[in-house]
Amino acid sequence: MKIKFRDVPNGMVQARAVIEIMPGVYLNEVSIISRDGELKVEIPQKTFIGKTNKKHYIDILTFDSDDKRTLWEIDIKEAYLKWREENKKILIYEKD
């Protein structure tokens, strides 16, 4: 699995990933989020409004089991941590 990360300058999103699922097929906008000091992988979702005006969310990528999803997320986190070691985040502060 090939993964390319893009740095996100601020907020709780640390980076976004483009993942090559198979040759020539890509999954865009997988987010690496830092929430409560813990890294989480957020899969893109389709959002729609139902007949009762309630918002519904469907994951774009689904898994056979929770175990497969967990292993996939661990692979993404490990790839992100390796990428982050090689590409340190540079914070720029502006003087008022």
N, C-alpha and C positions, 0 to 999 in steps of 0.2 A: 504494500500500500504506500503510495507516494503522497506526501503531505507538504503543502506550501503554506506558511504562516505569514500574516500581515499584522504588523503592530497597530494597536489602537492607542492613541495618545492619552486618553483620560477616561475616567469612569470605572465601573466595575468590570467591563469587558477588557481583558488583557490582550487578546489577539483574535483574529478570525482566520479560519483555515479553509483551504480548498483541497479536497481529498480526491485523488484519482482512485475510483472504485475498481475499474478495470481499464485497459488501454482505451483512451479516448472518451471515457465516461467520468464526469466530475460531479462531486457534491460540493456546492458553494455555501458560504456563510455558516459554517460550523463555528460556534463561538466558544472561546475559553474564558470562563468567568471566574473571578475571585469573589466569593461570597462568604463572609464570616471567617476569612483567612484560609478558606479551603477552595481548591481549584475544582471547577465543575465544567463538564462539556455540555453545551446546549445545542441540540439538533434543530435545524430549521423546521418551522411549522407552517402549515396552511391554515389560515384563519377565515372563518365565514360566519355569517349571522343567520341563525335559524328562524323558523316561522314565529317563534315567540320573542324575537329580537334579542336572544341570548347569544353571546359569542361562543363559538366552538373552535377548538384547536385540534389539528391532526398532525402528528409527526410525519415528515416527509420520508424518513427512513424508519423502517420497522424491523424487528428482530424476532426470531423464533422463540427466544426465551430471555428472561432477565439476565441469566448468566452470560449469554452471548453479548448482550448490550453492555454489561459491566466490563467484560474483557475488551470490547471494542473501545469503550471510554478510557480504560486504563492504557491501551496502546496510544490513543490520542494524547493523553496527559503526559506519558513518557516522552513522546516525540516533541511535545511542546517544551517540556523541561530541558531536553537536550538542545532544542533550538534556542531557548532563552539563555542557556549557558554560553552559546556561541554568539548571540546577538543581545547584548545587554541593553536594557531599557535606559534611554537617556532622557532625563527630566530637564526641562528648560523653564527657568523661572524668570518672569519679567518684573522689572522694578516699576512701581507705580509712579 
